[in-house]
Amino acid sequence: MVGPSWENGHVIIPANGIWSTEYGSWFVDYLRSVVLPNNQLMISGGKDGFSEAPIDTVVVVDPESKSIKKLQGLPIPLLNHCQILLNSTTVFIIGGQTLSEGRYSSV
């Protein structure tokens, strides 16, 4: 596998930074991503494809080195949010949904 795999609107993030399609890869729906100025991809939030729960994970994927760096997570698990690159140093995340008392609610 060369990098993250996008199939049918899903992304597969290799577990532990190892590019593999074996068990342990992470299936995520409703995530958001943005290409950074250094051609890396920042991916945040989404819905875990196995548990269906929103997630707070933020990772940066470097397709050239085939590496993944986990960053500090979002303050709350989030999906269906907006993520844009404001300038060369700032990514802006707004809106979305989280799970509250068993129901999705807008933030």
N, C-alpha and C positions, 0 to 999 in steps of 0.2 A: 504494500500500500504506500503510495507516495505522500499522502497527507490526509487531512480530514476528508471524509467522504460524505457528499450530499446526495441523498437519494430520496425521491418522493417527498421533498420538503423536510427531510430529517438530516441531522448532522451526526456523524459518529466521531467522537473525540477519543483518540487512543488513551487508554488508561496508563498512568504512570509515565507519560511521555514516550511510550513505546508504540510505534506505528504497527498496529496489528488488527486483524479482524476477529481475533479469538475472543472468547468470553472475557469480559472485563472492560470492553469498550463501552462507551457511554453514549446512549441514544438520546438526543434532545430535540424537542419540538418547540416552536414559538420563541426561539432565542432571537437575539439581535446581534448584529456584527457590523463592524466598520473597519475599512482598510486604513491603517495608520500611515504617516508619511514615509516610514521606512519599509513599506510594503508588507508589514506583518498584519495579521488579522486579530482584532480584539473582539471576543465573543462574550456576551453577558446574559445571565438569566436563562429563562426558558422553562420548559416542563420536562421533567425526567421521563424518558420514554418507557421506563419499566414501572415506576411507582405512580406516575401521573401527577406527582407533586411539583409545584414551582420550586425553582432552585435559585440560590444566590451567588453561584459561581461566576467568576470572571477569569478568563484565560487569554493569553496572547499566543497565537500560533505563528511560528516562523516557518513558512514552507521551504525556504532555502536550506535551513539547517535541520529541518524535520523535527523541531523541538516545540514543546509547549511549556509555557511559564504560567503558573497559577498566581493570580494577584489577590489582593485583599478583596473579599466578597462584597456583594451589594449589602446595604443595611437591612433589607428584607428580601425574601425570595420573590422574584418578579418574572412575569412573562407578558408578552404583547406590549412591551414598552417601546419607546422611541430612543434611538441612540445615534447621535451625529457627531462628527468631528468638527469642533468649533474653530480650532487653529492647530498648529503643530504640536501643542502640548496638552490640549484639553478635549476630552470626550464628554459630551453632555447627554445625560440619561434622564428622561422625564416620562411620567404617565405609566401605564401598564396595569396589570392585575396581580393580585396575590390571593392566597387562600386564607380565609378567615371564617372560623366556626363551620368548616366543611363546605363553604361556598366561595366562589370567586368574587372578589370585590375590586372595584377600580381604586387606584391610588392617585 
